[in-house]
Amino acid sequence: MIAQLSGHTVAVFVGIPALIVAVVALLVYASSIAKGPRYRPGLSWWAPPVWIGGPGDRTTTTAPELTAGEAAAKTVVVQSPGGASASW
């Protein structure tokens, strides 16, 4: 015996999944619409240049400058037997 589909059954098993798919598709496309056009190869670049990790402005350094002679004079070398048991 073939069951007859009621309007409620169609709404639950067809309407709700279709609504969920439509909402997910809208969320996916909304982000690309809000961001605007993408760069396409062959077209001119419209954004200003940005140098990430460049040298920056080094005139505002607050650290004192060390010379090679000062750094070598302050170095202390400690001699120890070494190793985990200290018996090398």
C-alpha positions in Angstrom: 0.0 0.0 0.0 1.4 3.4 -1.0 1.2 6.0 1.7 -0.2 9.4 0.7 2.0 12.3 1.4 0.5 15.1 3.5 1.5 18.7 3.3 3.1 18.4 6.8 5.3 15.5 5.7 6.5 17.3 2.6 7.3 20.4 4.7 9.3 18.4 7.2 11.2 16.1 4.8 11.6 18.5 1.8 11.0 22.1 3.0 13.3 22.1 6.1 16.3 20.6 4.3 15.8 23.0 1.4 15.7 25.9 3.9 18.9 24.7 5.6 20.7 24.4 2.2 19.5 27.9 1.2 20.7 29.5 4.5 24.2 27.8 4.2 24.5 29.0 0.5 23.5 32.5 1.5 26.1 32.5 4.3 28.8 31.3 2.0 28.1 33.8 -0.8 27.5 36.7 1.6 31.2 36.8 2.7 32.4 37.1 -0.9 29.9 39.7 -1.8 30.9 41.8 1.3 34.7 41.6 0.5 34.4 43.1 -3.0 36.2 42.1 -6.2 39.2 39.9 -6.1 42.5 40.5 -7.9 42.6 38.8 -11.3 45.8 38.0 -13.2 46.5 40.4 -16.0 44.7 43.3 -14.3 46.4 46.2 -12.6 46.8 46.2 -8.9 44.7 48.8 -7.1 45.9 48.5 -3.5 48.8 50.5 -2.1 52.1 48.6 -1.6 52.8 47.2 1.9 56.2 45.9 3.0 55.5 43.3 5.7 58.6 42.7 7.9 60.6 45.4 6.2 63.5 47.3 7.9 61.1 49.8 9.5 62.2 53.0 11.2 65.5 52.3 13.0 66.1 55.8 14.2 63.9 55.3 17.3 66.0 52.5 18.9 66.4 52.9 22.6 68.9 50.1 23.2 72.6 51.1 23.7 75.0 50.3 20.9 77.7 47.7 21.7 81.0 47.4 19.9 82.7 44.1 19.3 85.5 44.9 21.9 83.0 45.5 24.7 81.0 42.3 24.1 84.2 40.2 24.0 85.6 41.7 27.2 82.4 41.0 29.2 82.2 37.3 28.1 83.0 34.8 30.8 83.7 31.2 29.8 83.1 28.6 32.6 84.9 25.3 32.3 83.1 22.3 33.7 83.4 18.5 33.3 79.9 18.3 31.7 77.7 15.4 31.0 74.7 14.1 33.0 76.9 12.4 35.6 79.6 15.2 35.4 82.3 12.6 34.9 83.4 13.1 31.3 
